[in-house]
C-alpha cells in the first residue's frame, strides 16, 4: 500500500514587488524574514489587564516598515481592533519587539513594509 502525503493548505501572502536576485531567492528570503519578525512581535504580546477585565477581544492589522539594519521604521494601525486599549497595545508590542535582525544578504532592499494581523482572544 502506498503512503499518502499530507497536503498543506496554501496561504496567501501579501504581495509586494520584490526585485529578485539572480538565483530568485529574494521572495523566499523576504517571506522567511517576515515570519521571523512576526514571531518576534508575538513574543512581545501582552494582553492589557483592563481589556481582560472588560472581556475585550479583537483583531486588527498593523503595517510596519523595517530598515535593512533591523531598525523599526514606522508602525501604523490600518484596521482597528474595535478597542482603543487593544489598538494601543498592538502598536506597543511592535515597538517592544524592535530592533529586528538585519536583513539577510540575499535580500537586497533598503526597507521592507508588510501588514501583520494581531489577534487578542481570551480563553
C-alpha positions as CSV (number, residue, x, y, z in Angstrom):
1,X,0.0,0.0,0.0
2,X,1.2,3.4,-0.9
3,X,1.6,6.1,1.8
4,X,-0.4,9.2,1.2
5,X,1.4,12.5,1.6
6,X,-0.4,15.2,3.6
7,X,-1.3,18.2,1.6
8,X,-0.7,21.5,3.4
9,X,-3.2,24.3,2.6
10,X,-1.8,27.3,0.7
11,X,-1.8,30.6,2.5
12,X,-2.0,33.8,0.5
13,X,0.9,36.2,1.5
14,X,0.6,39.9,1.0
15,X,2.1,40.7,-2.4
16,X,4.8,43.4,-2.6
17,X,7.1,44.0,-5.5
18,X,10.5,42.4,-5.0
19,X,13.5,42.8,-7.2
20,X,14.7,39.2,-7.5
21,X,18.3,38.3,-7.1
22,X,20.0,36.3,-9.9
23,X,19.1,33.0,-8.3
24,X,15.5,34.1,-7.5
25,X,15.8,33.8,-3.7
26,X,14.7,37.3,-2.8
27,X,11.0,36.4,-2.4
28,X,11.8,33.4,-0.3
29,X,14.2,35.5,1.9
30,X,11.5,38.2,2.3
31,X,8.8,35.6,3.3
32,X,11.2,34.0,5.8
33,X,12.2,37.3,7.2
34,X,8.5,38.4,7.7
35,X,7.9,35.1,9.6
36,X,10.9,35.8,11.9
37,X,9.6,39.4,12.5
38,X,6.0,38.1,13.2
39,X,7.4,35.6,15.8
40,X,9.4,38.3,17.5
41,X,6.3,40.6,17.6
42,X,4.2,37.7,19.0
43,X,6.7,37.1,21.7
44,X,6.2,40.7,22.9
45,X,2.4,40.5,23.2
46,X,0.8,41.4,26.4
47,X,-2.9,41.3,27.0
48,X,-3.8,44.6,28.7
49,X,-5.3,44.0,32.2
50,X,-8.1,46.4,31.7
51,X,-9.1,44.7,28.4
52,X,-9.0,41.3,30.1
53,X,-11.3,42.6,32.9
54,X,-13.7,44.1,30.4
55,X,-13.7,40.9,28.3
56,X,-12.5,42.8,25.3
57,X,-11.3,40.8,22.3
58,X,-10.4,41.9,18.8
59,X,-8.2,41.6,15.8
60,X,-6.5,44.3,13.9
61,X,-3.9,44.9,11.2
62,X,-0.7,46.8,11.7
63,X,1.5,48.0,8.8
64,X,5.2,48.2,9.7
65,X,8.3,49.1,7.9
66,X,11.8,47.9,8.8
67,X,15.1,49.2,7.6
68,X,17.8,46.8,6.4
69,X,19.7,47.3,9.6
70,X,16.7,45.9,11.5
71,X,15.6,49.3,12.9
72,X,11.8,49.8,13.0
73,X,10.8,52.5,10.5
74,X,7.2,53.2,11.2
75,X,4.1,51.5,12.6
76,X,0.5,52.3,11.8
77,X,-2.8,50.6,12.5
78,X,-4.6,50.1,9.3
79,X,-7.5,48.2,10.7
80,X,-8.6,48.8,14.3
81,X,-9.5,46.0,16.6
82,X,-12.6,47.7,18.0
83,X,-10.9,48.6,21.3
84,X,-8.7,51.6,21.9
85,X,-6.9,49.7,24.6
86,X,-6.1,46.8,22.3
87,X,-5.1,49.1,19.4
88,X,-2.6,50.9,21.7
89,X,-1.2,47.5,22.7
90,X,-0.9,46.4,19.0
91,X,1.4,49.3,18.3
92,X,3.3,49.0,21.6
93,X,4.1,45.3,21.1
94,X,5.6,46.0,17.7
95,X,7.7,48.8,19.2
96,X,8.8,46.5,22.1
97,X,9.8,43.8,19.6
98,X,12.3,46.1,17.8
99,X,15.1,46.1,16.9
100,X,14.8,43.2,14.5
101,X,17.6,41.2,12.9
102,X,19.3,42.9,9.9
103,X,18.1,41.7,6.5
104,X,19.8,38.5,5.2
105,X,22.4,39.2,2.5
106,X,20.3,37.8,-0.3
107,X,17.5,40.3,0.4
108,X,18.8,43.3,-1.4
109,X,16.5,46.0,-0.2
110,X,16.6,49.2,1.9
111,X,13.3,48.6,3.6
112,X,10.5,46.1,3.9
113,X,6.9,47.0,4.6
114,X,4.3,44.5,5.3
115,X,1.0,44.0,7.2
116,X,0.8,41.9,10.3
117,X,-2.5,40.7,11.7
118,X,-2.7,40.8,15.5
119,X,-5.4,39.0,17.5
120,X,-6.4,39.3,21.1
121,X,-8.5,36.4,22.3
122,X,-9.5,35.4,25.8
123,X,-9.5,31.7,26.6
